[in-house]
Amino acid sequence: MSYTRQIGYKITPDESFRIIRNCSGCGKKSGFLNTSCFRVNANGRKIDIWLIYQCENCKHTTNLTVYERRNPQSIEREEYEKFLSNSSELALKYGTDSQFLSRNKAEIDWTSIRYSFIRQDGALQGDSQFFQKDDLLVIDNTCMLKIRKEKVAGELLKVSGSKIKELEKSGIITVEECRMRHHIRIEIHEELRWELDDPA
């Protein structure tokens, strides 16, 4: 099928994921937050690098392994310098990497994640929302946030979840999720136009 326009969006986390781990200070499972600080430890000719998280209750810290027993020469110089300078940008990159967190057996608190939609063509959204017939919206979810496709569609189109169901049932839109490619597709079959401050 050919589309009038294909508009790309990316779901971008606004902050590092909150994780749940056993806290030795609290003696139970607790929420840990990314401190944006790295610990670099040289051990002979090998180095270890950790990203430090802190318990939000007792401030006890825990380290998540970034590199273990690595030859410093195998790490890009620019990245290594960022570890040493506690780059907040690099800490955010690791703090929103679900595979990195999974390797460290860190349970992500999916209920607390805040995120934004970034339109890939650089266009700014104004006070109104307008989509043409046969538009295709492709929402990139490479951070693999656990968000229902209907929720994504509702937030992007600025309408309620019940409105999304109504639009799908009437054939005005189709919402599909491709888990393998980590994206969500919204096909627009009829013109959609409304004010953003009127989500009904």
Salt bridges, closest charged atoms under 4 A:
GLU15 OE1 - ARG114 NH2 3.03
GLU56 OE2 - ARG18 NH2 2.37
GLU78 OE2 - LYS82 NZ 3.92
GLU81 OE2 - ARG77 NH2 2.78
GLU107 OE1 - LYS29 NZ 3.50
ASP109 OD2 - ARG18 NH1 2.53
ASP121 OD1 - ARG119 NE 2.96
ASP134 OD2 - LYS133 NZ 3.47
ASP135 OD2 - ARG5 NH2 2.56
GLU150 OE1 - ARG148 NH1 3.79
GLU155 OE2 - LYS151 NZ 2.50
GLU166 OE2 - LYS163 NZ 3.53
GLU176 OE1 - ARG185 NE 3.99
GLU177 OE1 - ARG179 NH2 3.82
GLU187 OE2 - ARG185 NH2 3.38
GLU187 OE1 - HIS189 NE2 3.91
GLU191 OE2 - ARG193 NE 3.69
